[in-house]
Amino acid sequence: MTQDGIRLTRARRDDTALLEQMLRGADLTTSGLDASSVRLWIAWIGDEPVGTTGYEVADGGRDALIRSVCVVDGRRGSGLGLWLAQQAMDSAALEGAEHAWLFSRRSGPFWQRLGFSPAATDDLARALSDTHQVRLFRATGQLEREVAWSRPLSG
């Protein structure tokens, strides 16, 4: 996928260190990047990695956890993050997901621009109970501190 000089490539196993570096720079979760349920992409301008996006699907595929959406410093505020988030939602919908969920304590206004509304964390955890990120957050107690958001992927 490309848009205005931005090339989006599916992340490969040997991209893990780069993904971790970019996600840590945005203070995002790096655990489970290699889980089979996780789909990840890297955005490039030329040879420069400028962002990431992805999602994790639940068993059954009807629900997707949008995750790992980040833009590197110096590229924020350009609309790239909105485009990356939309790419994850579009890809999840093409894979059969009907509903998108995410965790975000700091970026609510960003996600609201994409049609997300506040949701009960328990509802997210129930819909996506088998995903790596939900299992991790439950095991570490982080789930209780998270803020959940959701939106349908159609309509």
N, CA, C and O atoms as a GROMACS GRO file, in nm:
protein
  620
    1MET      N    1   0.084  -0.118   0.000
    1MET     CA    2   0.000   0.000   0.000
    1MET      C    3   0.088   0.124   0.000
    1MET      O    4   0.192   0.129   0.066
    2THR      N    5   0.046   0.222  -0.074
    2THR     CA    6   0.120   0.348  -0.075
    2THR      C    7   0.022   0.465  -0.071
    2THR      O    8  -0.093   0.452  -0.113
    3GLN      N    9   0.068   0.577  -0.021
    3GLN     CA   10  -0.010   0.702  -0.022
    3GLN      C   11   0.088   0.817  -0.009
    3GLN      O   12   0.166   0.823   0.086
    4ASP      N   13   0.083   0.909  -0.104
    4ASP     CA   14   0.163   1.031  -0.098
    4ASP      C   15   0.307   1.006  -0.056
    4ASP      O   16   0.359   1.071   0.034
    5GLY      N   17   0.371   0.911  -0.122
    5GLY     CA   18   0.511   0.882  -0.093
    5GLY      C   19   0.534   0.794   0.028
    5GLY      O   20   0.648   0.766   0.063
    6ILE      N   21   0.426   0.750   0.092
    6ILE     CA   22   0.439   0.661   0.208
    6ILE      C   23   0.414   0.519   0.161
    6ILE      O   24   0.311   0.490   0.099
    7ARG      N   25   0.507   0.432   0.191
    7ARG     CA   26   0.496   0.292   0.154
    7ARG      C   27   0.471   0.211   0.281
    7ARG      O   28   0.542   0.228   0.380
    8LEU      N   29   0.371   0.125   0.278
    8LEU     CA   30   0.337   0.042   0.393
    8LEU      C   31   0.370  -0.102   0.360
    8LEU      O   32   0.316  -0.158   0.264
    9THR      N   33   0.459  -0.163   0.439
    9THR     CA   34   0.500  -0.301   0.414
    9THR      C   35   0.466  -0.388   0.534
    9THR      O   36   0.474  -0.343   0.649
   10ARG      N   37   0.428  -0.511   0.506
   10ARG     CA   38   0.398  -0.606   0.613
   10ARG      C   39   0.527  -0.634   0.690
   10ARG      O   40   0.630  -0.663   0.629
   11ALA      N   41   0.522  -0.626   0.821
   11ALA     CA   42   0.640  -0.651   0.904
   11ALA      C   43   0.677  -0.799   0.896
   11ALA      O   44   0.591  -0.887   0.894
   12ARG      N   45   0.807  -0.824   0.892
   12ARG     CA   46   0.860  -0.960   0.891
   12ARG      C   47   0.928  -0.988   1.025
   12ARG      O   48   0.951  -0.896   1.104
   13ARG      N   49   0.959  -1.111   1.048
   13ARG     CA   50   1.023  -1.150   1.174
   13ARG      C   51   1.152  -1.071   1.197
   13ARG      O   52   1.183  -1.035   1.311
   14ASP      N   53   1.228  -1.044   1.092
   14ASP     CA   54   1.354  -0.972   1.111
   14ASP      C   55   1.334  -0.821   1.130
   14ASP      O   56   1.431  -0.747   1.146
   15ASP      N   57   1.209  -0.775   1.130
   15ASP     CA   58   1.178  -0.635   1.159
   15ASP      C   59   1.148  -0.611   1.308
   15ASP      O   60   1.122  -0.498   1.348
   16THR      N   61   1.153  -0.716   1.389
   16THR     CA   62   1.112  -0.705   1.529
   16THR      C   63   1.190  -0.598   1.605
   16THR      O   64   1.129  -0.521   1.679
   17ALA      N   65   1.320  -0.591   1.588
   17ALA     CA   66   1.400  -0.491   1.661
   17ALA      C   67   1.359  -0.349   1.622
   17ALA      O   68   1.349  -0.262   1.708
   18LEU      N   69   1.335  -0.326   1.494
   18LEU     CA   70   1.291  -0.195   1.447
   18LEU      C   71   1.153  -0.161   1.504
   18LEU      O   72   1.130  -0.049   1.551
   19LEU      N   73   1.062  -0.257   1.500
   19LEU     CA   74   0.928  -0.235   1.557
   19LEU      C   75   0.938  -0.200   1.705
   19LEU      O   76   0.875  -0.105   1.752
   20GLU      N   77   1.017  -0.278   1.778
   20GLU     CA   78   1.032  -0.252   1.922
   20GLU      C   79   1.087  -0.112   1.948
   20GLU      O   80   1.040  -0.043   2.038
   21GLN      N   81   1.185  -0.072   1.870
   21GLN     CA   82   1.245   0.061   1.888
   21GLN      C   83   1.140   0.170   1.865
   21GLN      O   84   1.130   0.264   1.945
   22MET      N   85   1.064   0.160   1.758
   22MET     CA   86   0.964   0.263   1.729
   22MET      C   87   0.852   0.263   1.833
   22MET      O   88   0.807   0.369   1.876
   23LEU      N   89   0.806   0.146   1.873
   23LEU     CA   90   0.697   0.138   1.971
   23LEU      C   91   0.742   0.187   2.108
   23LEU      O   92   0.666   0.255   2.177
   24ARG      N   93   0.863   0.153   2.147
   24ARG     CA   94   0.915   0.205   2.276
   24ARG      C   95   0.924   0.357   2.273
   24ARG      O   96   0.896   0.422   2.373
   25GLY      N   97   0.963   0.412   2.158
   25GLY     CA   98   0.972   0.557   2.144
   25GLY      C   99   0.837   0.626   2.160
   25GLY      O  100   0.831   0.744   2.194
   26ALA      N  101   0.729   0.552   2.136
   26ALA     CA  102   0.594   0.606   2.153
   26ALA      C  103   0.529   0.556   2.282
   26ALA      O  104   0.411   0.580   2.305
   27ASP      N  105   0.607   0.487   2.366
   27ASP     CA  106   0.558   0.431   2.492
   27ASP      C  107   0.440   0.336   2.471
   27ASP      O  108   0.340   0.342   2.542
   28LEU      N  109   0.454   0.248   2.370
   28LEU     CA  110   0.351   0.149   2.340
   28LEU      C  111   0.402   0.009   2.370
   28LEU      O  112   0.523  -0.015   2.376
   29THR      N  113   0.310  -0.083   2.388
   29THR     CA  114   0.340  -0.221   2.422
   29THR      C  115   0.420  -0.289   2.311
   29THR      O  116   0.387  -0.279   2.193
   30THR      N  117   0.527  -0.357   2.351
   30THR     CA  118   0.609  -0.431   2.254
   30THR      C  119   0.592  -0.582   2.268
   30THR      O  120   0.644  -0.658   2.186
   31SER      N  121   0.521  -0.625   2.367
   31SER     CA  122   0.503  -0.768   2.389
   31SER      C  123   0.410  -0.828   2.284
   31SER      O  124   0.312  -0.766   2.243
   32GLY      N  125   0.442  -0.949   2.242
   32GLY     CA  126   0.356  -1.023   2.152
   32GLY      C  127   0.364  -0.985   2.006
   32GLY      O  128   0.277  -1.022   1.927
   33LEU      N  129   0.467  -0.912   1.968
   33LEU     CA  130   0.478  -0.870   1.828
   33LEU      C  131   0.489  -0.990   1.734
   33LEU      O  132   0.454  -0.980   1.616
   34ASP      N  133   0.537  -1.102   1.786
   34ASP     CA  134   0.553  -1.221   1.703
   34ASP      C  135   0.438  -1.320   1.719
   34ASP      O  136   0.445  -1.431   1.664
   35ALA      N  137   0.333  -1.284   1.793
   35ALA     CA  138   0.219  -1.374   1.811
   35ALA      C  139   0.149  -1.395   1.677
   35ALA      O  140   0.140  -1.303   1.595
   36SER      N  141   0.101  -1.516   1.654
   36SER     CA  142   0.039  -1.548   1.524
   36SER      C  143  -0.088  -1.470   1.498
   36SER      O  144  -0.129  -1.455   1.383
   37SER      N  145  -0.151  -1.419   1.602
   37SER     CA  146  -0.275  -1.342   1.585
   37SER      C  147  -0.251  -1.195   1.554
   37SER      O  148  -0.345  -1.121   1.528
   38VAL      N  149  -0.123  -1.152   1.558
   38VAL     CA  150  -0.090  -1.010   1.539
   38VAL      C  151  -0.049  -0.985   1.394
   38VAL      O  152   0.032  -1.058   1.337
   39ARG      N  153  -0.107  -0.880   1.335
   39ARG     CA  154  -0.071  -0.834   1.201
   39ARG      C  155  -0.007  -0.697   1.217
   39ARG      O  156  -0.066  -0.608   1.280
   40LEU      N  157   0.111  -0.677   1.161
   40LEU     CA  158   0.183  -0.551   1.177
   40LEU      C  159   0.240  -0.503   1.044
   40LEU      O  160   0.276  -0.582   0.957
   41TRP      N  161   0.246  -0.370   1.030
   41TRP     CA  162   0.304  -0.306   0.912
   41TRP      C  163   0.398  -0.195   0.956
   41TRP      O  164   0.385  -0.140   1.066
   42ILE      N  165   0.492  -0.164   0.869
   42ILE     CA  166   0.583  -0.051   0.890
   42ILE      C  167   0.561   0.047   0.776
   42ILE      O  168   0.554   0.008   0.660
   43ALA      N  169   0.551   0.175   0.811
   43ALA     CA  170   0.537   0.281   0.711
   43ALA      C  171   0.675   0.338   0.682
   43ALA      O  172   0.755   0.361   0.773
   44TRP      N  173   0.702   0.362   0.555
   44TRP     CA  174   0.832   0.412   0.511
   44TRP      C  175   0.813   0.533   0.422
   44TRP      O  176   0.718   0.540   0.344
   45ILE      N  177   0.903   0.627   0.434
   45ILE     CA  178   0.919   0.733   0.334
   45ILE      C  179   1.062   0.715   0.284
   45ILE      O  180   1.158   0.742   0.355
   46GLY      N  181   1.073   0.670   0.160
   46GLY     CA  182   1.204   0.630   0.109
   46GLY      C  183   1.253   0.512   0.192
   46GLY      O  184   1.184   0.412   0.206
   47ASP      N  185   1.375   0.525   0.246
   47ASP     CA  186   1.432   0.420   0.330
   47ASP      C  187   1.414   0.449   0.479
   47ASP      O  188   1.469   0.377   0.562
   48GLU      N  189   1.339   0.552   0.512
   48GLU     CA  190   1.321   0.593   0.652
   48GLU      C  191   1.192   0.534   0.709
   48GLU      O  192   1.083   0.561   0.657
   49PRO      N  193   1.203   0.454   0.816
   49PRO     CA  194   1.080   0.406   0.882
   49PRO      C  195   1.017   0.522   0.959
   49PRO      O  196   1.083   0.588   1.039
   50VAL      N  197   0.887   0.547   0.933
   50VAL     CA  198   0.821   0.663   0.994
   50VAL      C  199   0.703   0.626   1.083
   50VAL      O  200   0.648   0.713   1.150
   51GLY      N  201   0.665   0.500   1.085
   51GLY     CA  202   0.553   0.462   1.170
   51GLY      C  203   0.522   0.314   1.161
   51GLY      O  204   0.580   0.240   1.081
   52THR      N  205   0.429   0.274   1.245
   52THR     CA  206   0.383   0.136   1.247
   52THR      C  207   0.232   0.135   1.265
   52THR      O  208   0.172   0.233   1.309
   53THR      N  209   0.172   0.024   1.231
   53THR     CA  210   0.030   0.003   1.256
   53THR      C  211   0.004  -0.146   1.262
   53THR      O  212   0.082  -0.226   1.211
   54GLY      N  213  -0.107  -0.182   1.324
   54GLY     CA  214  -0.140  -0.323   1.330
   54GLY      C  215  -0.266  -0.351   1.407
   54GLY      O  216  -0.335  -0.261   1.456
   55TYR      N  217  -0.294  -0.479   1.416
   55TYR     CA  218  -0.409  -0.525   1.493
   55TYR      C  219  -0.387  -0.670   1.531
   55TYR      O  220  -0.301  -0.739   1.477
   56GLU      N  221  -0.468  -0.714   1.625
   56GLU     CA  222  -0.466  -0.852   1.672
   56GLU      C  223  -0.608  -0.904   1.662
   56GLU      O  224  -0.701  -0.837   1.708
   57VAL      N  225  -0.626  -1.021   1.605
   57VAL     CA  226  -0.760  -1.076   1.589
   57VAL      C  227  -0.790  -1.178   1.698
   57VAL      O  228  -0.703  -1.252   1.743
   58ALA      N  229  -0.916  -1.179   1.738
   58ALA     CA  230  -0.963  -1.277   1.834
   58ALA      C  231  -1.000  -1.405   1.760
   58ALA      O  232  -1.022  -1.404   1.639
   59ASP      N  233  -1.005  -1.516   1.834
   59ASP     CA  234  -1.055  -1.640   1.775
   59ASP      C  235  -1.194  -1.612   1.718
   59ASP      O  236  -1.275  -1.545   1.782
   60GLY      N  237  -1.219  -1.661   1.600
   60GLY     CA  238  -1.346  -1.635   1.534
   60GLY      C  239  -1.338  -1.518   1.440
   60GLY      O  240  -1.417  -1.509   1.346
   61GLY      N  241  -1.244  -1.426   1.463
   61GLY     CA  242  -1.216  -1.318   1.371
   61GLY      C  243  -1.315  -1.203   1.365
   61GLY      O  244  -1.297  -1.113   1.283
   62ARG      N  245  -1.418  -1.203   1.448
   62ARG     CA  246  -1.519  -1.095   1.440
   62ARG      C  247  -1.474  -0.968   1.510
   62ARG      O  248  -1.525  -0.860   1.481
   63ASP      N  249  -1.379  -0.979   1.602
   63ASP     CA  250  -1.330  -0.865   1.678
   63ASP      C  251  -1.180  -0.848   1.655
   63ASP      O  252  -1.106  -0.946   1.648
   64ALA      N  253  -1.138  -0.722   1.642
   64ALA     CA  254  -0.996  -0.691   1.622
   64ALA      C  255  -0.953  -0.588   1.725
   64ALA      O  256  -1.025  -0.493   1.754
   65LEU      N  257  -0.834  -0.608   1.778
   65LEU     CA  258  -0.773  -0.514   1.871
   65LEU      C  259  -0.672  -0.431   1.793
   65LEU      O  260  -0.565  -0.481   1.757
   66ILE      N  261  -0.704  -0.306   1.767
   66ILE     CA  262  -0.612  -0.217   1.697
   66ILE      C  263  -0.496  -0.188   1.792
   66ILE      O  264  -0.519  -0.152   1.908
   67ARG      N  265  -0.374  -0.203   1.746
   67ARG     CA  266  -0.258  -0.184   1.833
   67ARG      C  267  -0.136  -0.141   1.751
   67ARG      O  268  -0.134  -0.151   1.629
   68SER      N  269  -0.038  -0.094   1.822
   68SER     CA  270   0.092  -0.062   1.762
   68SER      C  271   0.084   0.047   1.657
   68SER      O  272   0.162   0.047   1.562
   69VAL      N  273  -0.010   0.140   1.672
   69VAL     CA  274  -0.020   0.254   1.580
   69VAL      C  275   0.069   0.364   1.636
   69VAL      O  276   0.040   0.422   1.740
   70CYS      N  277   0.177   0.393   1.565
   70CYS     CA  278   0.267   0.499   1.612
   70CYS      C  279   0.332   0.570   1.494
   70CYS      O  280   0.348   0.514   1.385
   71VAL      N  281   0.367   0.693   1.518
   71VAL     CA  282   0.439   0.776   1.422
   71VAL      C  283   0.563   0.828   1.494
   71VAL      O  284   0.555   0.872   1.608
   72VAL      N  285   0.677   0.822   1.427
   72VAL     CA  286   0.802   0.865   1.490
   72VAL      C  287   0.802   1.017   1.510
   72VAL      O  288   0.734   1.091   1.439
   73ASP      N  289   0.881   1.061   1.609
   73ASP     CA  290   0.898   1.205   1.632
   73ASP      C  291   0.940   1.271   1.502
   73ASP      O  292   1.014   1.213   1.422
   74GLY      N  293   0.893   1.390   1.481
   74GLY     CA  294   0.927   1.464   1.360
   74GLY      C  295   0.828   1.442   1.248
   74GLY      O  296   0.826   1.518   1.151
   75ARG      N  297   0.746   1.339   1.259
   75ARG     CA  298   0.645   1.310   1.156
   75ARG      C  299   0.503   1.321   1.213
   75ARG      O  300   0.405   1.308   1.140
   76ARG      N  301   0.494   1.346   1.345
   76ARG     CA  302   0.362   1.355   1.409
   76ARG      C  303   0.294   1.484   1.366
   76ARG      O  304   0.359   1.584   1.334
   77GLY      N  305   0.160   1.481   1.367
   77GLY     CA  306   0.083   1.599   1.332
   77GLY      C  307   0.061   1.617   1.182
   77GLY      O  308   0.005   1.717   1.139
   78SER      N  309   0.104   1.519   1.104
   78SER     CA  310   0.094   1.529   0.958
   78SER      C  311  -0.027   1.455   0.901
   78SER      O  312  -0.052   1.462   0.781
   79GLY      N  313  -0.101   1.386   0.987
   79GLY     CA  314  -0.212   1.302   0.940
   79GLY      C  315  -0.171   1.159   0.917
   79GLY      O  316  -0.255   1.074   0.888
   80LEU      N  317  -0.042   1.130   0.930
   80LEU     CA  318   0.007   0.995   0.908
   80LEU      C  319  -0.055   0.896   1.006
   80LEU      O  320  -0.091   0.785   0.967
   81GLY      N  321  -0.068   0.934   1.132
   81GLY     CA  322  -0.126   0.845   1.232
   81GLY      C  323  -0.269   0.807   1.199
   81GLY      O  324  -0.309   0.692   1.215
   82LEU      N  325  -0.348   0.904   1.154
   82LEU     CA  326  -0.486   0.875   1.114
   82LEU      C  327  -0.488   0.777   0.998
   82LEU      O  328  -0.568   0.683   0.997
   83TRP      N  329  -0.400   0.798   0.901
   83TRP     CA  330  -0.394   0.709   0.786
   83TRP      C  331  -0.352   0.568   0.828
   83TRP      O  332  -0.410   0.469   0.783
   84LEU      N  333  -0.252   0.558   0.916
   84LEU     CA  334  -0.206   0.428   0.963
   84LEU      C  335  -0.316   0.355   1.039
   84LEU      O  336  -0.337   0.235   1.018
   85ALA      N  337  -0.386   0.425   1.126
   85ALA     CA  338  -0.495   0.363   1.201
   85ALA      C  339  -0.604   0.314   1.106
   85ALA      O  340  -0.658   0.204   1.124
   86GLN      N  341  -0.635   0.394   1.005
   86GLN     CA  342  -0.738   0.353   0.909
   86GLN      C  343  -0.694   0.230   0.830
   86GLN      O  344  -0.776   0.143   0.800
   87GLN      N  345  -0.565   0.222   0.798
   87GLN     CA  346  -0.514   0.104   0.727
   87GLN      C  347  -0.534  -0.022   0.810
   87GLN      O  348  -0.572  -0.127   0.757
   88ALA      N  349  -0.508  -0.013   0.941
   88ALA     CA  350  -0.528  -0.129   1.029
   88ALA      C  351  -0.675  -0.168   1.032
   88ALA      O  352  -0.708  -0.287   1.022
   89MET      N  353  -0.763  -0.070   1.045
   89MET     CA  354  -0.907  -0.101   1.049
   89MET      C  355  -0.954  -0.161   0.917
   89MET      O  356  -1.030  -0.257   0.917
   90ASP      N  357  -0.909  -0.105   0.805
   90ASP     CA  358  -0.948  -0.157   0.674
   90ASP      C  359  -0.899  -0.300   0.656
   90ASP      O  360  -0.972  -0.385   0.605
   91SER      N  361  -0.776  -0.328   0.696
   91SER     CA  362  -0.721  -0.463   0.683
   91SER      C  363  -0.795  -0.562   0.772
   91SER      O  364  -0.823  -0.674   0.730
   92ALA      N  365  -0.828  -0.520   0.894
   92ALA     CA  366  -0.903  -0.607   0.984
   92ALA      C  367  -1.041  -0.638   0.925
   92ALA      O  368  -1.087  -0.752   0.932
   93ALA      N  369  -1.106  -0.538   0.868
   93ALA     CA  370  -1.237  -0.559   0.807
   93ALA      C  371  -1.227  -0.654   0.688
   93ALA      O  372  -1.313  -0.741   0.670
   94LEU      N  373  -1.123  -0.639   0.607
   94LEU     CA  374  -1.103  -0.730   0.494
   94LEU      C  375  -1.082  -0.874   0.540
   94LEU      O  376  -1.116  -0.968   0.470
   95GLU      N  377  -1.025  -0.889   0.660
   95GLU     CA  378  -1.003  -1.022   0.715
   95GLU      C  379  -1.130  -1.078   0.780
   95GLU      O  380  -1.131  -1.193   0.824
   96GLY      N  381  -1.235  -0.998   0.787
   96GLY     CA  382  -1.363  -1.046   0.840
   96GLY      C  383  -1.404  -0.986   0.973
   96GLY      O  384  -1.512  -1.017   1.024
   97ALA      N  385  -1.321  -0.900   1.030
   97ALA     CA  386  -1.358  -0.838   1.159
   97ALA      C  387  -1.474  -0.742   1.138
   97ALA      O  388  -1.482  -0.671   1.039
   98GLU      N  389  -1.565  -0.743   1.235
   98GLU     CA  390  -1.682  -0.656   1.230
   98GLU      C  391  -1.675  -0.544   1.333
   98GLU      O  392  -1.748  -0.446   1.324
   99HIS      N  393  -1.586  -0.558   1.430
   99HIS     CA  394  -1.578  -0.460   1.538
   99HIS      C  395  -1.432  -0.438   1.576
   99HIS      O  396  -1.354  -0.533   1.586
  100ALA      N  397  -1.396  -0.312   1.597
  100ALA     CA  398  -1.260  -0.277   1.638
  100ALA      C  399  -1.262  -0.226   1.781
  100ALA      O  400  -1.353  -0.155   1.823
  101TRP      N  401  -1.160  -0.263   1.854
  101TRP     CA  402  -1.141  -0.222   1.993
  101TRP      C  403  -0.997  -0.174   2.007
  101TRP      O  404  -0.912  -0.206   1.924
  102LEU      N  405  -0.971  -0.098   2.112
  102LEU     CA  406  -0.833  -0.061   2.142
  102LEU      C  407  -0.823  -0.011   2.286
  102LEU      O  408  -0.923   0.024   2.349
  103PHE      N  409  -0.701  -0.009   2.334
  103PHE     CA  410  -0.668   0.050   2.464
  103PHE      C  411  -0.599   0.183   2.437
  103PHE      O  412  -0.509   0.190   2.354
  104SER      N  413  -0.640   0.288   2.507
  104SER     CA  414  -0.568   0.415   2.499
  104SER      C  415  -0.604   0.502   2.618
  104SER      O  416  -0.718   0.543   2.634
  105ARG      N  417  -0.503   0.528   2.700
  105ARG     CA  418  -0.524   0.617   2.815
  105ARG      C  419  -0.497   0.763   2.780
  105ARG      O  420  -0.548   0.853   2.847
  106ARG      N  421  -0.417   0.787   2.676
  106ARG     CA  422  -0.374   0.924   2.646
  106ARG      C  423  -0.428   0.984   2.517
  106ARG      O  424  -0.427   1.106   2.501
  107SER      N  425  -0.476   0.903   2.427
  107SER     CA  426  -0.504   0.953   2.292
  107SER      C  427  -0.652   0.945   2.253
  107SER      O  428  -0.684   0.927   2.136
  108GLY      N  429  -0.740   0.958   2.351
  108GLY     CA  430  -0.883   0.951   2.323
  108GLY      C  431  -0.930   1.042   2.211
  108GLY      O  432  -1.001   0.995   2.122
  109PRO      N  433  -0.893   1.172   2.211
  109PRO     CA  434  -0.939   1.260   2.104
  109PRO      C  435  -0.895   1.214   1.964
  109PRO      O  436  -0.969   1.229   1.867
  110PHE      N  437  -0.774   1.160   1.954
  110PHE     CA  438  -0.727   1.105   1.827
  110PHE      C  439  -0.821   0.995   1.780
  110PHE      O  440  -0.866   0.996   1.665
  111TRP      N  441  -0.850   0.900   1.868
  111TRP     CA  442  -0.933   0.786   1.830
  111TRP      C  443  -1.078   0.827   1.805
  111TRP      O  444  -1.144   0.767   1.720
  112GLN      N  445  -1.126   0.927   1.875
  112GLN     CA  446  -1.262   0.976   1.850
  112GLN      C  447  -1.274   1.032   1.708
  112GLN      O  448  -1.380   1.022   1.647
  113ARG      N  449  -1.168   1.091   1.657
  113ARG     CA  450  -1.169   1.141   1.518
  113ARG      C  451  -1.191   1.029   1.418
  113ARG      O  452  -1.235   1.053   1.306
  114LEU      N  453  -1.161   0.907   1.457
  114LEU     CA  454  -1.178   0.790   1.372
  114LEU      C  455  -1.306   0.714   1.405
  114LEU      O  456  -1.325   0.602   1.357
  115GLY      N  457  -1.393   0.773   1.486
  115GLY     CA  458  -1.522   0.711   1.515
  115GLY      C  459  -1.527   0.621   1.636
  115GLY      O  460  -1.628   0.556   1.660
  116PHE      N  461  -1.420   0.616   1.714
  116PHE     CA  462  -1.420   0.534   1.835
  116PHE      C  463  -1.494   0.605   1.947
  116PHE      O  464  -1.491   0.728   1.958
  117SER      N  465  -1.560   0.526   2.031
  117SER     CA  466  -1.630   0.576   2.149
  117SER      C  467  -1.577   0.502   2.271
  117SER      O  468  -1.528   0.390   2.258
  118PRO      N  469  -1.586   0.564   2.389
  118PRO     CA  470  -1.544   0.493   2.510
  118PRO      C  471  -1.623   0.362   2.525
  118PRO      O  472  -1.741   0.354   2.490
  119ALA      N  473  -1.556   0.261   2.577
  119ALA     CA  474  -1.618   0.130   2.596
  119ALA      C  475  -1.578   0.076   2.733
  119ALA      O  476  -1.480   0.122   2.792
  120ALA      N  477  -1.652  -0.019   2.781
  120ALA     CA  478  -1.618  -0.084   2.907
  120ALA      C  479  -1.498  -0.176   2.884
  120ALA      O  480  -1.498  -0.257   2.792
  121THR      N  481  -1.398  -0.162   2.968
  121THR     CA  482  -1.279  -0.247   2.957
  121THR      C  483  -1.316  -0.394   2.968
  121THR      O  484  -1.257  -0.478   2.901
  122ASP      N  485  -1.414  -0.425   3.053
  122ASP     CA  486  -1.458  -0.564   3.066
  122ASP      C  487  -1.516  -0.617   2.935
  122ASP      O  488  -1.496  -0.734   2.901
  123ASP      N  489  -1.588  -0.532   2.861
  123ASP     CA  490  -1.643  -0.575   2.732
  123ASP      C  491  -1.531  -0.605   2.633
  123ASP      O  492  -1.537  -0.704   2.561
  124LEU      N  493  -1.430  -0.519   2.629
  124LEU     CA  494  -1.315  -0.543   2.542
  124LEU      C  495  -1.247  -0.674   2.582
  124LEU      O  496  -1.218  -0.757   2.496
  125ALA      N  497  -1.222  -0.692   2.710
  125ALA     CA  498  -1.152  -0.812   2.757
  125ALA      C  499  -1.232  -0.939   2.726
  125ALA      O  500  -1.173  -1.043   2.698
  126ARG      N  501  -1.363  -0.930   2.732
  126ARG     CA  502  -1.447  -1.046   2.700
  126ARG      C  503  -1.442  -1.076   2.550
  126ARG      O  504  -1.428  -1.192   2.511
  127ALA      N  505  -1.453  -0.973   2.467
  127ALA     CA  506  -1.454  -0.993   2.321
  127ALA      C  507  -1.319  -1.042   2.269
  127ALA      O  508  -1.313  -1.115   2.170
  128LEU      N  509  -1.211  -1.003   2.337
  128LEU     CA  510  -1.076  -1.033   2.289
  128LEU      C  511  -0.995  -1.112   2.392
  128LEU      O  512  -0.874  -1.096   2.402
  129SER      N  513  -1.063  -1.196   2.468
  129SER     CA  514  -1.001  -1.265   2.581
  129SER      C  515  -0.882  -1.352   2.542
  129SER      O  516  -0.793  -1.374   2.625
  130ASP      N  517  -0.879  -1.401   2.421
  130ASP     CA  518  -0.771  -1.491   2.380
  130ASP      C  519  -0.655  -1.419   2.313
  130ASP      O  520  -0.558  -1.484   2.272
  131THR      N  521  -0.661  -1.287   2.300
  131THR     CA  522  -0.551  -1.216   2.235
  131THR      C  523  -0.434  -1.199   2.331
  131THR      O  524  -0.451  -1.195   2.453
  132HIS      N  525  -0.316  -1.190   2.275
  132HIS     CA  526  -0.195  -1.177   2.356
  132HIS      C  527  -0.201  -1.055   2.447
  132HIS      O  528  -0.170  -1.064   2.566
  133GLN      N  529  -0.240  -0.941   2.391
  133GLN     CA  530  -0.237  -0.817   2.470
  133GLN      C  531  -0.335  -0.821   2.586
  133GLN      O  532  -0.302  -0.776   2.696
  134VAL      N  533  -0.454  -0.874   2.566
  134VAL     CA  534  -0.551  -0.884   2.676
  134VAL      C  535  -0.500  -0.981   2.782
  134VAL      O  536  -0.509  -0.953   2.901
  135ARG      N  537  -0.448  -1.095   2.740
  135ARG     CA  538  -0.394  -1.191   2.838
  135ARG      C  539  -0.280  -1.128   2.918
  135ARG      O  540  -0.272  -1.146   3.039
  136LEU      N  541  -0.191  -1.054   2.850
  136LEU     CA  542  -0.080  -0.987   2.918
  136LEU      C  543  -0.131  -0.884   3.017
  136LEU      O  544  -0.088  -0.881   3.132
  137PHE      N  545  -0.222  -0.798   2.974
  137PHE     CA  546  -0.273  -0.693   3.061
  137PHE      C  547  -0.347  -0.751   3.181
  137PHE      O  548  -0.341  -0.696   3.291
  138ARG      N  549  -0.417  -0.862   3.160
  138ARG     CA  550  -0.486  -0.927   3.271
  138ARG      C  551  -0.383  -0.984   3.370
  138ARG      O  552  -0.398  -0.967   3.491
  139ALA      N  553  -0.281  -1.051   3.320
  139ALA     CA  554  -0.181  -1.115   3.406
  139ALA      C  555  -0.099  -1.015   3.485
  139ALA      O  556  -0.056  -1.044   3.597
  140THR      N  557  -0.075  -0.897   3.429
  140THR     CA  558   0.009  -0.797   3.496
  140THR      C  559  -0.070  -0.696   3.578
  140THR      O  560  -0.011  -0.613   3.647
  141GLY      N  561  -0.203  -0.703   3.571
  141GLY     CA  562  -0.285  -0.606   3.642
  141GLY      C  563  -0.306  -0.476   3.568
  141GLY      O  564  -0.374  -0.386   3.617
  142GLN      N  565  -0.247  -0.465   3.449
  142GLN     CA  566  -0.259  -0.342   3.372
  142GLN      C  567  -0.400  -0.321   3.318
  142GLN      O  568  -0.442  -0.207   3.294
  143LEU      N  569  -0.474  -0.430   3.300
  143LEU     CA  570  -0.610  -0.419   3.246
  143LEU      C  571  -0.696  -0.324   3.328
  143LEU      O  572  -0.777  -0.249   3.273
  144GLU      N  573  -0.678  -0.327   3.459
  144GLU     CA  574  -0.758  -0.242   3.548
  144GLU      C  575  -0.728  -0.094   3.531
  144GLU      O  576  -0.810  -0.010   3.568
  145ARG      N  577  -0.613  -0.061   3.475
  145ARG     CA  578  -0.574   0.079   3.457
  145ARG      C  579  -0.599   0.131   3.316
  145ARG      O  580  -0.579   0.250   3.288
  146GLU      N  581  -0.643   0.044   3.228
  146GLU     CA  582  -0.659   0.081   3.088
  146GLU      C  583  -0.793   0.149   3.061
  146GLU      O  584  -0.889   0.134   3.136
  147VAL      N  585  -0.797   0.222   2.950
  147VAL     CA  586  -0.919   0.284   2.899
  147VAL      C  587  -0.948   0.218   2.764
  147VAL      O  588  -0.861   0.213   2.677
  148ALA      N  589  -1.070   0.169   2.748
  148ALA     CA  590  -1.108   0.098   2.626
  148ALA      C  591  -1.190   0.187   2.533
  148ALA      O  592  -1.262   0.276   2.577
  149TRP      N  593  -1.177   0.159   2.405
  149TRP     CA  594  -1.250   0.230   2.300
  149TRP      C  595  -1.298   0.127   2.200
  149TRP      O  596  -1.237   0.021   2.185
  150SER      N  597  -1.409   0.157   2.130
  150SER     CA  598  -1.459   0.062   2.030
  150SER      C  599  -1.537   0.134   1.921
  150SER      O  600  -1.580   0.249   1.936
  151ARG      N  601  -1.552   0.063   1.811
  151ARG     CA  602  -1.636   0.111   1.700
  151ARG      C  603  -1.664  -0.005   1.606
  151ARG      O  604  -1.583  -0.097   1.594
  152PRO      N  605  -1.778   0.000   1.539
  152PRO     CA  606  -1.803  -0.101   1.435
  152PRO      C  607  -1.713  -0.072   1.315
  152PRO      O  608  -1.672   0.042   1.292
  153LEU      N  609  -1.684  -0.176   1.240
  153LEU     CA  610  -1.600  -0.158   1.122
  153LEU      C  611  -1.680  -0.143   0.994
  153LEU      O  612  -1.623  -0.120   0.888
  154SER      N  613  -1.810  -0.155   1.002
  154SER     CA  614  -1.893  -0.133   0.884
  154SER      C  615  -1.989  -0.018   0.912
  154SER      O  616  -2.022   0.012   1.026
  155GLY      N  617  -2.033   0.044   0.804
  155GLY     CA  618  -2.134   0.149   0.818
  155GLY      C  619  -2.086   0.282   0.849
  155GLY      O  620  -2.166   0.375   0.862
   0.00000   0.00000   0.00000
